[in-house]
Amino acid sequence: MSDEHELTTNTTNTHVDGFDDDGEENGFIRVIQGEKWAFTNEGSWMNADERLISPDREVVVVDVKRVLQKWLDQMPVNGTTSFLSAGQQVDIDALNEACPKEEWSEDLNGRPRGPWQIQNVVYMVDLQTMAKFTYPTSTVGGGICVDELKDAVRLMRRFKGAGVYPVVSPASKHMNTRFGGRQRPHFKIKRWISFGPDGMAALPPASPAPSLQAATVKEPTLREEMGDDSIPF
């Protein structure tokens, strides 16, 4: 966080309170929001307490970020974390080559791995409880999982607008590797929702309240996907 922030008088009617805090203090950027999820080598989803996450669990994916961090002794080095902007490129090989070899470690396959890593981070919310969840990943399988999710969201937004978000459940898919087949993480999209003008959204609450209701978005029709009013059969 920059030291250049100054206290100014708010001349608008915008209400500002502690809920608007951005989670940054003294240069520390909080990447993990709420409960951390992980995908194990055995092909299961687990939380930070090492409890299995049910494949029936439904959450809304509200954001996906890329994070650059330097790791030593399985911990991120303070002051090295930064969120990358859309399309921003980083020469991760050059960063790692500049580090002494004693800072390097080994990946899961026993290959040398530099301390600098780029992680994909998926942010999720349970709109019934407002509980937050974070899935960080720097693995090949995790990258494929995130790329598939982003592709699906981009495609849906082409037809249904920018305010559309996926409701997902944790799942897995088979992936071939040089060491044989294994399971990789996958987010199964159950349905789509859209945020209303007041910022509230989508899963119908247990006791329906009009302000919390949100539209369930239908899948695009074949006509919409083809972009042609006349589809021959």
N, C-alpha and C positions, 0 to 999 in steps of 0.2 A: 504494500500500500504506500502511495506517495506521501512524503512529508509536506507537500505543498498545499494540502487541504486547509482551508481557512473557515472560521465560523462566520456565516453570513446570515443576514436577515431574510427570512422567507416571505416574499411579498405576494405569494399566491395563496390559495385556499387549500393547498395540498396538505393532508394530515401526515406528519412524520413522527414516528415513534420507534421504540426499540426493535419492533418487528422488521424494520427495514434495514437492519444491520446486515452487511454483506459477508460477514464471517471472516474478515481479514483483520489481523492485529499484528502490529510490529513486523510487517513483512511476511507473516505466516499466512499461507493460502490453504484453506481447508478443502481438500479434494473430496474426501469421503463425507457424504451427507447422510445422516441416519445410519441404518444397519447395512453393513457390508455383506455383499453376496460373493460367493466364489464357486467356480466349477472345478471339481476335483479330478484327479487322474483316473478315478474309478468311474467317471461319467455321471456324477451326482452333483446337484446344487446344494450348497450348505451356507449357513449364516456364520457370523463371527463366533457364535457359541458352539459351532460344529454340529448344529442340528440340521437335519435334512429339510429342504424346502419342498413343499408339496407341489407336484406338477399341476395341481388344480388351483394354485395360488394365482390371483389375477392382480396386476398392477398396471398403471399407466406410465408409459415411457414419456417423460416430459422434456428430456434433453440428452444430447450426446456431445461429449467434448473430447479433445485430444490434449494430453498433458505431457509436458517434458519435465523429467526429473532425473537427478543423479542419486543413485542408491549405493550405500556402503553398509556392510553388515546387515543387509536385509531391511534397512531403514532409509527413507529419503533424507538427503542432506538438507538441513535448514537453509532456506534462501535460494535453493536451486529449482524450485517448482514454478512453472509458468504454464498458463493455458494458451494453446496455440489458436490463432484465428483461422477462419475457414480458408483452406487452400494454402496456408503457410507451410513452406518447406524448410526442413532442418537437416543439415548434413550430420546425421548421428554418428557416422563412421569417423568423421574428422574430429568430433568432440571426444569420442572414445580413444582415438589414436593419440590424442594429446594428454591422456591420463596415464600415470605410471602403472605398470603391469600389476603391481601389488593391489591396485584397486579393482582389478578385474576378478570375475568369478566364473562359474560354469553354469550353463543352462541345464534343463532337465535331461538333455541328451549328452551331457558331458563336454559340450563344446565351449570354448572361451566366450565370455560375454562381458562387454564393457559396462562401466557403471551408469552411463547415460542410457535412459530408456524413454521411448514414447509409448504412453498408455492410451488406449481407448477407454473412456469412462461413460457408463450409461447411468442416467439418473431416473429413478422411478418413484411413483407416489401411489399410496393407497388412498383414494379419494373418500373412502368411508371414514378413515381415522386420521388422515393427513400424515401418516407415518411415511418416512422417506427411506429409500434404499439406493445403494450404489453398487454397481458392478464394474470394477476396474480390471482391465486385461491387457497384457502385452504379448500374449501367445498368438501363434498363427491361427489356431482354431477360433480363438476369441475375436481376432480381427475379421475373420470370415463372417462370424455371427453378427458383428456390428455392421459390417458392410451390407449384408443382406437386409438387415433391419432398415438401414438408411435408404437403400434402394427402394424398398417397399413404401416407405414414408414419402419419398420424393415422387414416386409414381402416383400414389393416392392424392397427394396435394396438387398434382397437375389437373386433376378432375374435380376435386372437392374443396380446394382452397387451402390457404396456409395454416388455418387454425385446426387442422385435423391431426389427431394423435392416436397411436395404437394402444389397445388394451392387450397385454401379453401375459403368457404363462411361461415359466422356465421349462425348457425341454432340451433334447439333445438330438444330434444327427451323426450318422456314420461319416468318417473322414479317412481317406487313404493317406498314409504317410510312408516315408522310406523305410520305416521300422514296422510296417504292417498297419492294419486298420485299427481305428480307435474312435471313441465318441468325442464329439466336440460340442461346445455350448450352442444353443439355439433358442431364440425367443419365438414361441408359437403365437401368432397374432390371432386373437379370438374375435375381435371386432374393432371398430373405429369410432371415435368420439370427437366432438368439436367443442371448443371453448366458446362460451357465450360472451356478449359484450361487456359484462361486468367482471370477466376474468374467472368466473366459476365454470365448472364443467361436470362432467359426464357420467360416471356410473350412477345409476338411479339409487338413491339412498334407501336404507331400510324403511324409514318413515319419510315418504316423499315430501319434499319442500320445494315450492316453485323456484326459489332462487338457486337451488342446487341441481335442478333438473338440467340435463344437457341432451343435445341431439345425438342419437346413434346414427352414424354415417353409413350409408349403404355402399357396397362395392360398386365401382364404375361398371356400366353396362358395356357390352361388346361394341355398341355403336359409339360410345364415348371413347373407348380405347382406340378404335380405328380412325376416329375423327372424320367419319363419313356418314352422311344422312341416309345413304342407300346401301344396305349391306345385302348382297346376293347370297342366297342359300341354295 
